[in-house]
Amino acid sequence: MEKKQKKKLTVILAVLAVLLLVGAGFAWWGYNLLYKPNFHPGKPVYVYIDRQKDFPTLVRQLGDTAKISDINGFLKVAKWMKYPENIRSGRYEVTEGMNNYELVSRLRRGQQTATRITFNNIRFKDDLAQRLSDQLMLSKEDILQRIDNPVYCDSLGFTTETITAMFIPNTYEVYWTITPDGLLQRMKREYDAFWTPERKEKAQSIGLTPVQVVVLASIVEEETAAPEEYPVVAGLYINRLHRNIPLQADPTVKFAVGDFSLQRILFQHLEIESPYNTYKYAGLPPGPLRVPSIRSMESVLNYTRHNYLYMCAKEDFSGRHNFATTLAEHNRNANHYRAELNRRKIR
């Protein structure tokens, strides 16, 4: 009897040992499946999931960019965690040595990594909308529908002509999935933050509103290719504004014509009927010609005090200018420039 009991106990212990080994093996397998490093991109890479992307497409993207070691392991973990039924749009970071559990958890929770957006050297609304669309999960039309809508622009404190003044060129961190309204509200907050009491006070001392500073900065930036000239050009136009002399700024004519490639402004261009034509209409045009840089806005606020009223492009085509206080001096500069245009056969 004692032998039978010992034999039975031995069998039980053997079975338990096997079960323990199987369980330990299964636990080890599961642990590795969940926590063993499975992604080896070297440096961080990003996967983008929009509303149209399905799970198989995401898996292919991970295989292409994230250097996944065991794609079947990832599929198993994603299935266990019911991720294929819970895909969320966003921009997600995959880092060196990330494991399946960490990535799937991040994807399932919608734990995005913010993206940095920039916009500079922008002239037209269409270009601005396209630049933003290229960097976010937004269509160009999403943005244009709003910034071309008078009621919507008014809700932000702008008109359809001045709305681009709200966009202060800088680098901003936002989520890739930000809504059009969310983006525009963010830009309004950044605009309000930029216009500190000190900047507002400087603008007021010149006799300009913040929006008018942006408008003038856009003319200044279009007028010269030399940023060191910005404060001088700004001072010239402020002199004209204060004396009620039309600005007669060539960039405003180019904007009115819709062609910034013009190298020579002709009389026919000066006659174009547009509120942006500062040869026909005194004062500032109704809106910016471009999204000006912070440097050009600061140059308006801190313009150079001088007596210049005239400027003409230098005949060396350096993008710089000859400045003058009298019309006679200006005409001499202009004759030199026109002679060079003729010599180069620029019509």
C-alpha positions as CSV (number, residue, x, y, z in Angstrom):
1,M,0.0,0.0,0.0
2,E,2.8,2.3,0.9
3,K,4.5,1.6,-2.5
4,K,1.3,2.5,-4.4
5,Q,1.0,5.7,-2.5
6,K,4.6,6.6,-3.2
7,K,4.1,5.8,-6.8
8,K,0.9,7.9,-7.0
9,L,2.7,10.8,-5.3
10,T,5.6,10.5,-7.7
11,V,3.2,10.6,-10.7
12,I,1.4,13.7,-9.2
13,L,4.7,15.4,-8.6
14,A,5.9,14.6,-12.1
15,V,2.7,15.9,-13.6
16,L,3.0,19.1,-11.5
17,A,6.6,19.5,-12.5
18,V,5.6,19.2,-16.2
19,L,2.7,21.6,-15.7
20,L,5.0,24.0,-13.9
21,L,7.6,23.7,-16.7
22,V,4.9,24.2,-19.4
23,G,3.4,27.1,-17.4
24,A,6.8,28.7,-16.9
25,G,7.6,28.2,-20.6
26,F,4.3,29.7,-21.6
27,A,4.8,32.6,-19.2
28,W,8.3,33.2,-20.6
29,W,6.9,33.0,-24.1
30,G,4.2,35.5,-23.2
31,Y,6.5,37.8,-21.4
32,N,8.9,37.9,-24.4
33,L,6.0,38.4,-26.8
34,L,4.8,41.4,-24.7
35,Y,8.0,43.0,-23.4
36,K,11.0,41.8,-25.5
37,P,12.3,44.7,-27.7
38,N,10.7,44.2,-31.1
39,F,11.3,47.5,-32.9
40,H,14.8,48.7,-34.0
41,P,14.6,51.8,-36.1
42,G,17.8,53.2,-34.7
43,K,16.5,56.8,-34.3
44,P,12.8,57.6,-33.6
45,V,10.4,57.2,-36.5
46,Y,6.8,58.1,-36.8
47,V,3.7,56.3,-38.0
48,Y,0.8,58.3,-39.3
49,I,-2.7,57.0,-39.0
50,D,-5.5,58.9,-40.7
51,R,-9.2,58.2,-40.9
52,Q,-8.7,55.9,-44.0
53,K,-5.8,53.8,-42.7
54,D,-6.7,50.3,-41.7
55,F,-4.8,47.8,-39.5
56,P,-3.1,45.9,-42.4
57,T,-1.8,49.2,-43.8
58,L,-0.5,50.2,-40.4
59,V,1.3,46.8,-40.1
60,R,2.9,47.4,-43.5
61,Q,4.0,50.8,-42.5
62,L,5.6,49.5,-39.3
63,G,7.4,46.9,-41.4
64,D,8.7,49.5,-43.8
65,T,9.9,52.1,-41.3
66,A,10.2,50.7,-37.8
67,K,12.4,47.6,-38.5
68,I,10.2,45.2,-36.7
69,S,11.9,41.9,-35.7
70,D,8.9,39.7,-35.2
71,I,5.9,40.9,-37.1
72,N,3.8,37.9,-36.0
73,G,4.4,38.6,-32.4
74,F,3.1,42.2,-32.9
75,L,0.0,40.8,-34.6
76,K,-0.7,38.4,-31.7
77,V,-0.3,41.2,-29.1
78,A,-2.5,43.6,-31.1
79,K,-5.2,40.9,-31.4
80,W,-5.0,40.1,-27.6
81,M,-5.4,43.8,-26.8
82,K,-8.2,44.2,-29.4
83,Y,-6.4,47.0,-31.1
84,P,-7.5,46.3,-34.7
85,E,-11.1,47.2,-33.6
86,N,-9.9,50.3,-31.7
87,I,-7.6,52.2,-34.2
88,R,-7.2,55.9,-33.4
89,S,-5.9,58.5,-35.8
90,G,-2.7,60.2,-34.9
91,R,1.1,60.6,-35.2
92,Y,2.9,58.0,-33.1
93,E,6.6,57.7,-32.2
94,V,8.4,54.4,-32.4
95,T,11.7,54.3,-30.7
96,E,14.7,52.0,-30.6
97,G,14.0,48.9,-28.4
98,M,10.3,49.5,-28.0
99,N,8.3,46.4,-27.2
100,N,4.9,45.2,-28.5
101,Y,3.0,46.0,-25.4
102,E,4.3,49.5,-25.2
103,L,3.6,50.3,-28.8
104,V,0.1,48.7,-28.9
105,S,-0.8,50.5,-25.6
106,R,0.3,53.8,-27.0
107,L,-1.6,53.2,-30.3
108,R,-4.8,52.0,-28.5
109,R,-4.9,55.0,-26.1
110,G,-4.3,57.5,-28.9
111,Q,-1.1,58.6,-27.1
112,Q,0.2,60.8,-29.8
113,T,3.6,62.6,-30.1
114,A,3.1,66.3,-30.9
115,T,4.4,67.5,-34.3
116,R,6.2,70.7,-35.0
117,I,4.7,72.9,-37.7
118,T,6.3,75.9,-39.3
119,F,5.3,78.4,-41.9
120,N,7.3,81.1,-43.4
121,N,8.0,82.7,-46.8
122,I,4.2,82.6,-47.5
123,R,2.4,85.1,-49.7
124,F,-1.1,84.0,-50.4
125,K,-3.8,82.3,-48.4
126,D,-3.8,79.4,-50.7
127,D,-0.1,78.9,-50.1
128,L,-0.6,79.2,-46.3
129,A,-3.4,76.6,-46.3
130,Q,-1.3,74.2,-48.4
131,R,1.7,74.5,-46.1
132,L,-0.4,73.8,-43.0
133,S,-2.2,70.9,-44.8
134,D,1.2,69.4,-45.8
135,Q,2.1,69.2,-42.1
136,L,-1.2,68.1,-40.5
137,M,-4.2,65.8,-41.0
138,L,-6.1,68.7,-42.5
139,S,-7.1,69.4,-46.1
140,K,-6.3,72.8,-47.7
141,E,-10.0,73.2,-48.2
142,D,-10.6,72.8,-44.4
143,I,-8.6,75.9,-43.7
144,L,-9.6,78.0,-46.7
145,Q,-13.3,77.5,-46.0
146,R,-12.7,79.3,-42.7
147,I,-10.2,82.0,-43.6
148,D,-12.3,83.0,-46.6
149,N,-15.5,83.2,-44.5
150,P,-16.2,86.8,-43.3
151,V,-18.3,85.7,-40.4
152,Y,-15.7,83.2,-39.2
153,C,-12.8,85.7,-39.6
154,D,-14.9,88.3,-37.6
155,S,-15.3,85.8,-34.8
156,L,-11.5,85.8,-34.5
157,G,-11.3,89.6,-34.7
158,F,-10.1,89.9,-38.3
159,T,-11.5,90.3,-41.8
160,T,-10.9,88.1,-44.8
161,E,-8.2,90.6,-45.9
162,T,-6.4,90.7,-42.6
163,I,-6.8,87.1,-41.3
164,T,-3.3,86.2,-42.4
165,A,-2.0,88.8,-39.9
166,M,-3.0,86.4,-37.2
167,F,-0.4,83.9,-38.3
168,I,2.9,84.7,-36.5
169,P,5.7,82.7,-38.2
170,N,7.3,80.5,-35.7
171,T,7.6,76.8,-34.8
172,Y,4.6,75.4,-32.9
173,E,3.9,72.0,-31.4
174,V,0.5,70.6,-32.1
175,Y,-1.1,67.3,-32.5
176,W,-1.2,66.0,-36.0
177,T,-4.9,65.4,-35.7
178,I,-5.7,68.9,-34.6
179,T,-9.0,70.2,-36.0
180,P,-9.2,73.2,-38.3
181,D,-11.0,75.2,-35.6
182,G,-8.5,74.0,-33.0
183,L,-5.6,75.2,-35.2
184,L,-7.1,78.6,-35.8
185,Q,-7.9,79.1,-32.2
186,R,-4.3,78.2,-31.3
187,M,-3.0,80.7,-33.9
188,K,-5.2,83.4,-32.3
189,R,-3.8,82.6,-28.9
190,E,-0.2,82.8,-30.3
191,Y,-1.1,86.2,-31.9
192,D,-2.5,87.5,-28.6
193,A,0.7,86.3,-26.8
194,F,2.9,88.0,-29.4
195,W,1.2,91.3,-29.0
196,T,2.5,92.1,-25.6
197,P,1.6,95.4,-23.9
198,E,5.1,96.7,-24.8
199,R,4.6,95.9,-28.5
200,K,1.1,97.4,-28.5
201,E,2.5,100.6,-26.9
202,K,5.2,100.9,-29.6
203,A,2.6,100.4,-32.4
204,Q,0.3,103.0,-30.8
205,S,3.2,105.5,-30.6
206,I,3.7,105.1,-34.4
207,G,-0.1,105.6,-34.9
208,L,-0.6,102.0,-36.0
209,T,-2.7,99.1,-34.8
210,P,-1.1,95.6,-34.5
211,V,-2.7,94.5,-37.8
212,Q,-1.4,97.7,-39.5
213,V,2.1,96.9,-38.2
214,V,1.8,93.5,-39.9
215,V,0.5,95.0,-43.1
216,L,3.4,97.5,-43.2
217,A,5.9,94.7,-42.3
218,S,4.7,92.7,-45.2
219,I,5.4,95.6,-47.6
220,V,8.8,96.1,-46.1
221,E,9.7,92.5,-46.4
222,E,8.6,92.4,-50.1
223,E,10.4,95.6,-50.8
224,T,14.0,94.6,-49.9
225,A,16.0,91.4,-50.1
226,A,18.3,92.7,-47.4
227,P,16.9,92.3,-43.9
228,E,19.4,94.9,-42.6
229,E,17.4,97.4,-44.6
230,Y,14.1,96.6,-43.0
231,P,14.2,99.3,-40.3
232,V,15.3,101.9,-42.8
233,V,12.5,101.0,-45.3
234,A,10.0,100.9,-42.5
235,G,11.1,104.4,-41.4
236,L,10.6,105.7,-45.0
237,Y,7.1,104.4,-45.2
238,I,6.2,105.7,-41.7
239,N,7.5,109.1,-42.8
240,R,5.1,109.0,-45.8
241,L,2.2,107.8,-43.7
242,H,2.7,110.6,-41.2
243,R,2.9,113.2,-44.0
244,N,-0.1,111.8,-45.9
245,I,2.0,110.9,-48.9
246,P,0.9,107.9,-50.9
247,L,3.3,104.9,-50.2
248,Q,3.8,104.2,-53.9
249,A,5.2,100.8,-53.0
250,D,5.9,98.6,-56.0
251,P,5.1,95.3,-54.0
252,T,1.5,96.4,-53.5
253,V,1.1,96.8,-57.3
254,K,2.6,93.3,-57.8
255,F,0.1,92.0,-55.3
256,A,-2.7,93.8,-57.0
257,V,-1.6,92.4,-60.4
258,G,-1.1,88.9,-58.8
259,D,2.4,88.6,-60.2
260,F,5.4,89.0,-57.8
261,S,7.8,88.0,-60.6
262,L,7.5,91.4,-62.3
263,Q,10.9,93.1,-62.6
264,R,9.7,96.3,-64.1
265,I,6.5,98.2,-63.0
266,L,5.0,99.9,-66.0
267,F,2.4,102.7,-66.2
268,Q,-0.2,100.1,-67.1
269,H,0.4,98.3,-63.8
270,L,0.2,101.6,-61.9
271,E,-3.4,102.1,-63.3
272,I,-4.8,98.8,-62.0
273,E,-7.9,99.3,-60.0
274,S,-7.3,97.8,-56.6
275,P,-7.3,99.0,-53.0
276,Y,-3.9,97.4,-52.8
277,N,-2.5,99.8,-55.4
278,T,-0.7,102.4,-53.2
279,Y,0.0,104.5,-56.2
280,K,-3.7,105.2,-56.6
281,Y,-4.8,105.0,-52.9
282,A,-3.1,106.7,-50.0
283,G,-2.5,104.9,-46.7
284,L,-2.0,101.2,-46.1
285,P,-3.6,98.5,-48.2
286,P,-6.5,96.6,-46.6
287,G,-4.4,93.5,-45.7
288,P,-0.9,92.0,-45.7
289,L,0.8,91.1,-48.9
290,R,2.4,88.1,-47.2
291,V,2.9,86.5,-43.8
292,P,5.8,88.7,-42.7
293,S,8.6,87.4,-40.4
294,I,8.9,88.4,-36.8
295,R,12.1,90.3,-37.8
296,S,10.2,92.5,-40.2
297,M,7.5,93.3,-37.7
298,E,10.1,94.2,-35.1
299,S,11.7,96.4,-37.7
300,V,8.5,98.4,-38.1
301,L,8.1,98.7,-34.3
302,N,11.7,99.8,-33.9
303,Y,12.1,101.6,-37.2
304,T,15.1,103.8,-38.0
305,R,14.4,107.6,-37.6
306,H,15.5,109.5,-40.7
307,N,14.2,111.9,-43.3
308,Y,14.1,109.6,-46.3
309,L,10.9,109.7,-48.4
310,Y,12.1,107.9,-51.5
311,M,13.8,104.7,-52.4
312,C,14.9,103.0,-55.6
313,A,16.4,99.6,-56.2
314,K,20.2,99.8,-56.7
315,E,21.3,99.3,-60.3
316,D,23.6,96.4,-59.3
317,F,20.4,94.3,-58.7
318,S,21.7,93.3,-55.3
319,G,18.2,93.7,-53.8
320,R,19.3,96.7,-51.9
321,H,18.2,100.3,-52.3
322,N,19.4,103.9,-52.8
323,F,17.5,106.2,-50.4
324,A,16.7,109.9,-50.9
325,T,15.2,112.8,-49.1
326,T,14.3,114.8,-52.2
327,L,12.5,114.0,-55.4
328,A,15.4,115.4,-57.5
329,E,17.8,113.0,-55.8
330,H,15.4,110.1,-56.2
331,N,14.9,110.8,-59.9
332,R,18.7,110.6,-60.4
333,N,18.7,107.2,-58.6
334,A,15.7,106.1,-60.7
335,N,17.3,107.1,-64.0
336,H,20.4,105.0,-63.1
337,Y,18.2,102.0,-62.4
338,R,16.1,102.4,-65.5
339,A,19.2,102.7,-67.6
340,E,20.4,99.4,-66.2
341,L,17.0,97.8,-66.9
342,N,17.3,98.9,-70.5
343,R,20.9,97.7,-70.8
344,R,19.8,94.3,-69.6
345,K,16.7,94.4,-71.9
346,I,14.3,93.9,-69.0
347,R,10.9,95.0,-70.2
